[in-house]
C-alpha cells in the first residue's frame, strides 16, 4: 500500500507542468527622455545616477526624526499597506498549493449485525445458526482530482499571485515614502505658521505702540486724525492675522497628529521657522532619469504588468484539455489486529480528461480580457514613469531658482527694515509725513511674511525632490521573498 500511494503522488507531481503559454515578458521602454530638462530654471546638471541615503540620513533634525519614527509605528494608512502585504502573501501561498497534489488519509471501521434468516441461503458464513456479526477495518490514502499542469495554467496563476504580492510590497514602500514626506511637510508647515504668527504678534505690538505715540502727538496738535486712522490700519490688520494664524497653527498641529497617528509631544514640533527650515541635508548634485525605474510606485506598476502577462498564459491554457488524476491505496481487514499484517491491499487509479467543446466564446472572451488587462498594465506603467519624470522635473525647476529667490527676499526684507527705520526717524523729526512710515511698515510686514514663505518653499522643495527620486527608505521595508 505504501508503495502504491507513493507512486500515485510521485507520478502526479512529475507529470505536472510541461508547457508555458504566457508571452515572454519584456519591460516597456520608458516613455521619457534619458535626461531631465535643462535650461535657465535648472541648476542641477544631468549625470550619473546616485543612490539616495535613507530618511534618517537625510533629515538632520533629531526631533523630526522622532516624529517620523512615531508615524511609521502608528500611521493607519501604513498599517493598511502592511495588512495588504499579508493578504497578498497568503493568496500567493493558497494559489501555489495548487501546484502540488493534496494527499488525504482516511481510516474506517464497519461494524454490523444481521440475523441469519436474511442472509442469502439462510445460513451464516461461519455455518453457525443465530446472528451474524460483520467487522471490516480499512486504512488508506489518496489524491483527489489533482489537475496536471501540462499547459502552465496553474503555474501562471501562481506567478500572477506572486507578482501581485511583490506589487503590494512596493505599494507599502511607496506609502512609507509618502508618509515620511507628509510628516516632514506638516512639520515644516507648523513651524512656518508659528513663525508667521510671531511676525504678526510683533507687528501688532509695534503698531500698537506707534498708534499710542500718534494719538499723543494728535492730542498735542502735531499729527492729524488722518495719521491716527492710518496707524490704526496696521494694528487692525495685524490683529486679524494673529487671530487667523492662531487658528491655522492649531489646525497644523491637528494635521500633524493625524498623519503621525498619535498625539505628538509638545516639545517636538518646531517653535518657528528658525527651528524648521535648516533640518534637511542636500541632495546629490547630479541625477538622471534612470533613478525613476527604482521608485516603488513604478516598481509596483511593473509587477502588476507582470501579473497581467502571466494571466494571459492562464487564459490560453483554458483552450487545451484538462487532465485530472484521482487515486487511492490502502488495506482492509476483517479484524483490527490483522490490519497491518495479513490484510488485503486495495487501490484505485482514475485519470480523467476533459475538453471544452462549446462554451459560447467564454474562453476566447477571457483571453481577450487578459490581453486587454496586459495593455492596461503597459499604459499604467508608462504613465507611472511619465508622472515620476514630471514630478522630478518640476522639483528640479524649483530647486534651480529657489536659492536666488530666497537671497532676493532676504535682501528685500533687510531693505524694508532699513526703510522703516529711516522713515520713522524722519517722521519723528518732523521732516516727513506719517504716510511714508505706514508704507514702510506694510512693506516690511509683507517682506517678512514672504521670507518665511520662501524658506518653507526651499525646505518643501528638498522634501518633494527627495520623495520624487524614490528616497525615504532607511532599510528594506519588506522581506526579499514570499
C-alpha positions in Angstrom: 0.0 0.0 0.0 2.8 2.4 0.9 4.5 1.8 -2.5 1.3 2.3 -4.4 0.4 5.6 -2.7 3.9 7.0 -3.1 3.7 6.0 -6.8 0.5 7.9 -7.3 1.7 11.1 -5.6 5.1 11.0 -7.4 3.5 10.4 -10.8 1.1 13.3 -10.2 3.9 15.6 -9.2 6.3 14.7 -12.1 3.7 14.9 -14.8 2.6 18.4 -14.0 3.9 21.4 -15.9 5.3 20.9 -19.3 4.3 24.0 -21.4 4.2 27.7 -20.6 1.8 29.6 -22.8 2.4 33.0 -21.3 4.1 35.5 -23.6 7.7 36.4 -22.8 7.8 39.4 -20.6 9.6 42.5 -21.8 9.8 45.7 -19.8 8.3 48.5 -21.9 10.7 51.3 -22.9 10.5 54.3 -20.6 8.4 56.9 -22.5 10.6 59.8 -21.1 13.9 61.3 -22.1 17.1 59.8 -20.8 17.9 63.1 -19.1 16.0 65.6 -17.2 15.2 69.1 -18.7 17.9 71.7 -18.8 17.6 75.5 -19.1 17.6 78.7 -17.1 15.4 77.1 -14.4 17.6 74.1 -13.9 20.9 74.4 -12.0 21.3 70.7 -11.5 23.1 69.1 -14.4 22.3 65.5 -15.5 24.9 63.0 -14.6 25.5 59.5 -13.2 22.7 58.2 -11.0 23.4 58.3 -7.3 21.9 56.3 -4.5 20.0 58.3 -2.0 20.5 57.8 1.7 17.6 56.8 3.9 15.4 59.3 5.6 17.4 59.0 8.8 20.4 60.3 7.0 18.5 62.9 5.0 16.7 64.6 7.9 19.2 66.1 10.4 16.7 67.4 13.0 16.5 64.8 15.8 13.1 66.0 16.8 11.7 65.5 13.3 13.3 62.0 13.2 11.4 61.2 16.4 8.1 62.4 14.9 8.7 60.3 11.7 9.5 57.2 13.8 6.2 57.7 15.7 4.4 58.0 12.4 5.9 54.8 11.0 4.8 53.0 14.1 1.3 54.4 14.3 0.0 55.7 11.0 -3.1 53.8 9.9 -2.5 54.1 6.2 0.8 52.4 6.6 -0.9 49.6 8.6 -3.4 49.1 5.8 -0.5 48.7 3.4 1.2 46.2 5.7 -2.1 44.3 6.0 -2.4 44.2 2.2 1.1 42.6 2.0 0.0 39.9 4.4 -3.2 39.3 2.4 -1.3 39.1 -0.9 1.3 36.7 0.6 -1.5 34.4 1.9 -3.2 34.5 -1.5 0.1 33.5 -3.2 0.6 30.6 -0.9 -3.0 29.4 -1.5 -2.5 29.6 -5.2 0.9 28.0 -5.1 -0.5 25.0 -3.2 -2.4 24.1 -6.4 0.9 23.1 -8.0 1.1 20.1 -5.7 -1.4 17.2 -5.1 -3.4 17.1 -2.0 -2.8 13.9 -0.2 -5.6 12.7 2.2 -5.7 9.8 4.6 -8.7 8.0 5.9 -9.4 5.2 8.3 -12.7 3.5 8.8 -14.4 0.7 10.5 -17.7 -1.0 9.6 -19.5 -2.9 12.4 -22.8 -4.6 11.8 -25.0 -7.5 12.9 -27.7 -9.3 10.8 -29.9 -12.4 11.6 -29.0 -15.4 9.6 -32.6 -15.6 8.3 -32.0 -12.6 6.0 -28.6 -13.8 4.7 -28.6 -15.5 1.4 -29.1 -19.2 1.8 -30.4 -18.8 5.4 -27.1 -19.6 7.0 -24.3 -17.6 8.4 -20.9 -17.7 6.5 -19.5 -19.5 9.6 -22.1 -22.2 9.4 -23.4 -21.3 12.9 -27.0 -20.6 13.5 -28.2 -17.3 15.0 -26.9 -13.9 14.2 -24.0 -12.9 12.0 -21.6 -10.1 13.2 -19.7 -8.2 10.4 -16.4 -6.4 11.2 -14.4 -4.6 8.5 -11.5 -2.2 9.0 -9.7 -0.1 6.4 -6.8 2.3 6.2 -5.9 4.3 3.0 -4.5 7.4 1.4 -5.3 9.0 -1.9 -5.2 12.0 -4.2 -8.5 13.5 -5.4 -8.8 15.3 -8.7 -5.3 16.6 -9.0 -5.0 18.8 -12.1 -2.0 18.1 -14.2 -0.5 21.4 -15.2 0.5 20.3 -18.7 -0.1 23.8 -20.2 1.0 26.0 -17.4 -2.3 27.3 -16.2 -1.7 26.8 -12.5 1.9 27.9 -12.8 0.9 31.2 -14.5 -1.8 31.8 -11.9 0.8 31.2 -9.2 3.2 33.6 -10.9 0.5 36.2 -11.2 -0.3 35.9 -7.4 3.4 36.2 -6.6 3.7 39.3 -8.8 0.7 40.8 -7.0 2.4 40.1 -3.7 5.5 41.8 -4.9 3.4 44.8 -6.1 1.8 45.0 -2.6 5.3 45.2 -1.1 6.3 48.1 -3.4 2.9 49.8 -2.6 3.9 49.6 1.1 7.3 51.1 0.3 5.6 53.9 -1.7 3.2 54.5 1.2 6.2 54.9 3.6 7.9 57.4 1.3 4.6 59.4 1.0 4.2 59.2 4.8 7.7 60.4 5.6 7.3 63.4 3.2 3.8 64.2 4.6 5.2 64.2 8.1 8.0 66.5 7.1 5.7 68.8 5.2 3.3 69.1 8.1 6.2 69.6 10.5 7.6 72.4 8.3 4.2 74.0 7.8 3.6 74.1 11.6 7.0 75.8 12.1 6.3 78.2 9.3 2.9 79.2 10.5 4.2 79.7 14.1 6.9 82.0 12.6 4.1 83.9 10.7 2.1 84.2 14.0 5.2 85.6 15.8 5.7 88.1 13.0 2.0 89.2 13.2 2.3 89.4 17.0 5.4 91.6 16.7 3.8 93.8 14.2 0.7 94.1 16.4 2.9 95.1 19.3 4.9 97.7 17.4 1.8 99.0 15.6 0.0 99.5 18.9 3.0 101.4 20.3 3.1 103.6 17.2 -0.6 104.2 17.4 -0.3 105.3 21.0 2.5 107.7 20.0 0.5 109.1 17.2 -2.5 109.6 19.4 -0.3 111.5 21.9 1.1 113.7 19.0 -2.5 114.3 17.9 -3.5 115.4 21.3 -0.6 117.9 21.3 -1.6 119.2 17.9 1.4 117.7 16.0 -0.4 114.9 14.0 -3.8 114.9 12.3 -6.7 112.5 12.8 -5.7 111.0 9.4 -2.4 109.9 10.9 -4.3 108.1 13.7 -6.6 106.3 11.2 -3.6 105.3 9.1 -1.7 103.9 12.1 -4.8 102.0 13.2 -5.0 100.2 9.8 -1.7 98.5 10.6 -2.9 97.5 14.0 -6.2 96.0 12.9 -4.5 94.1 10.0 -2.0 92.6 12.4 -4.8 91.8 14.9 -6.7 90.0 12.2 -3.6 88.0 11.2 -2.9 87.0 14.8 -6.4 85.5 15.2 -6.3 83.8 11.8 -2.8 82.3 12.3 -3.7 81.2 15.8 -6.4 79.0 14.2 -4.0 77.9 11.5 -1.4 76.8 13.9 -4.0 74.7 15.8 -5.1 73.1 12.6 -1.5 72.4 11.6 -1.0 70.6 14.9 -4.1 68.6 14.4 -2.9 67.6 10.9 0.5 66.5 12.3 -1.2 64.4 15.0 -3.4 62.8 12.3 -0.6 61.8 10.0 1.5 60.6 12.9 -1.4 58.5 14.2 -0.9 59.6 17.8 -0.6 62.8 19.7 2.8 64.4 19.3 4.7 65.6 22.4 4.5 69.3 22.9 8.3 69.7 22.9 8.8 68.0 19.4 7.0 70.4 16.9 9.1 73.4 15.8 8.6 76.7 17.5 9.2 78.8 14.4 10.8 79.0 11.0 14.3 79.0 12.5 13.7 75.6 14.0 12.1 74.0 10.9 13.9 75.2 7.8 17.5 74.0 8.4 16.6 70.4 9.0 17.5 68.8 5.7 20.7 67.6 4.1 21.4 68.5 0.5 20.5 66.1 -2.3 23.0 64.6 -4.8 24.3 67.2 -7.3 23.7 65.0 -10.3 20.8 62.8 -11.2 19.4 61.1 -14.4 16.1 59.7 -15.3 17.2 56.1 -14.7 16.5 56.6 -11.0 12.8 56.7 -11.8 12.7 53.0 -12.6 13.6 52.2 -8.9 10.7 54.3 -7.5 8.4 52.0 -5.5 5.3 53.1 -7.4 6.9 52.4 -10.7 8.1 49.0 -9.5 4.5 48.4 -8.3 3.1 49.1 -11.7 5.7 46.8 -13.3 4.8 43.9 -11.0 1.2 44.4 -11.8 2.1 44.3 -15.5 4.0 41.0 -15.0 0.9 39.6 -13.3 -1.3 40.6 -16.2 1.2 39.0 -18.6 1.0 35.7 -16.6 -2.8 35.8 -16.7 -2.6 35.6 -20.5 -0.8 32.3 -20.2 -3.5 31.0 -17.8 -6.3 32.1 -20.2 -4.6 30.4 -23.2 -4.3 27.2 -21.2 -8.1 27.0 -20.9 -8.3 26.2 -24.6 -6.5 22.9 -24.0 -7.6 19.6 -22.4 -7.8 19.4 -18.7 -6.4 16.2 -17.1 -7.2 15.2 -13.5 -5.8 12.3 -11.5 -7.7 10.6 -8.7 -6.1 7.6 -7.0 -6.1 5.9 -3.6 -4.5 2.9 -2.0 -4.9 1.2 1.3 -5.5 -2.0 3.2 -8.6 -3.7 4.6 -9.1 -6.5 7.1 -11.8 -8.3 8.9 -10.0 -7.9 12.2 -8.3 -4.8 13.6 -5.5 -6.9 15.0 -4.6 -8.0 11.4 -5.0 -4.6 9.7 -1.2 -4.1 9.4 -0.4 -7.8 8.8 -2.1 -10.2 6.5 -4.6 -7.5 5.3 -5.8 -7.2 1.7 -4.3 -4.4 -0.3 -6.7 -2.2 -2.3 -6.0 0.6 -4.8 -7.7 2.6 -7.4 -6.4 4.9 -10.1 -8.9 7.0 -12.2 -7.4 9.6 -14.5 -9.9 11.8 -16.4 -9.5 14.1 -19.4 -11.9 16.8 -20.4 -12.0 19.2 -23.3 -14.4 22.1 -23.8 -16.5 21.6 -27.0 -18.7 24.6 -26.8 -18.6 27.5 -24.3 -20.3 30.3 -26.3 -17.0 32.1 -26.6 -16.2 32.3 -22.8 -12.6 31.1 -23.2 -12.0 33.5 -26.1 -13.5 36.3 -24.1 -11.3 35.5 -21.1 -8.2 35.6 -23.3 -9.3 38.9 -24.8 -9.9 40.3 -21.3 -6.4 39.1 -20.2 -4.8 40.8 -23.1 -6.7 44.0 -22.5 -5.6 43.9 -18.9 -2.0 43.5 -20.1 -2.4 46.5 -22.4 -3.8 48.4 -19.4 -0.8 47.4 -17.3 1.5 48.7 -20.0 -0.3 52.0 -20.1 -0.4 52.2 -16.3 3.4 51.5 -16.1 4.2 54.1 -18.8 2.0 56.7 -17.1 3.7 56.0 -13.7 7.1 56.6 -15.3 5.9 59.8 -17.0 4.3 61.1 -13.8 7.5 60.4 -11.9 9.5 62.2 -14.6 7.2 65.2 -14.4 7.4 65.3 -10.5 11.2 65.3 -10.6 11.4 67.8 -13.4 9.1 70.2 -11.6 11.1 69.9 -8.3 14.4 70.4 -10.2 13.0 73.5 -11.8 12.1 75.0 -8.5 15.4 73.9 -6.9 17.3 75.7 -9.7 15.9 79.1 -8.7 14.8 78.8 -5.1 18.2 79.9 -3.7 18.1 83.1 -5.8 14.5 83.7 -4.7 15.5 83.3 -1.1 18.5 85.5 -1.4 16.5 88.2 -3.1 13.8 88.0 -0.4 16.3 88.3 2.4 17.8 91.4 0.7 14.3 92.8 0.3 13.5 92.2 3.9 16.7 93.9 5.1 16.0 96.9 2.8 12.4 97.2 4.1 13.6 97.1 7.7 16.1 99.9 6.9 13.4 101.9 5.1 11.1 101.7 8.1 13.9 102.8 10.4 14.7 105.8 8.2 11.1 106.8 7.7 10.4 106.6 11.4 13.4 108.8 12.2 12.3 111.4 9.6 8.7 111.3 10.8 9.8 111.8 14.4 12.0 114.7 13.4 9.1 116.3 11.5 10.7 116.2 8.1 8.4 113.6 6.6 4.7 112.5 6.8 3.3 109.5 8.5 2.2 108.1 5.2 5.8 107.0 4.4 6.1 105.3 7.7 2.9 103.5 7.1 4.1 102.3 3.7 7.4 101.2 5.2 5.6 99.3 7.9 3.3 97.4 5.4 6.3 96.7 3.2 8.3 95.2 6.0 5.4 93.2 7.2 4.8 91.7 3.8 8.5 91.1 3.2 8.9 89.2 6.5 5.9 87.0 5.6 7.3 86.4 2.1 10.7 85.5 3.6 9.1 82.8 5.8 7.2 81.5 2.7 10.4 81.3 0.7 12.2 79.4 3.5 9.3 77.0 3.6 9.3 76.6 -0.2 13.0 75.7 -0.2 12.6 73.1 2.6 9.5 71.6 0.9 11.3 71.5 -2.4 14.0 69.3 -0.9 11.4 67.0 0.6 9.4 66.8 -2.7 12.5 66.2 -4.8 13.8 63.6 -2.4 10.5 61.7 -2.4 10.1 62.1 -6.2 13.5 60.5 -6.7 12.4 57.4 -4.7 14.1 58.1 -1.4 12.7 57.7 2.1 13.6 54.1 3.0 16.3 53.7 5.6 16.2 49.9 5.3 14.3 47.5 3.2 10.7 47.8 4.4 9.7 44.3 3.4 11.3 40.9 3.2 13.0 39.8 0.0 10.7 36.9 -0.8 7.3 35.5 -0.1 
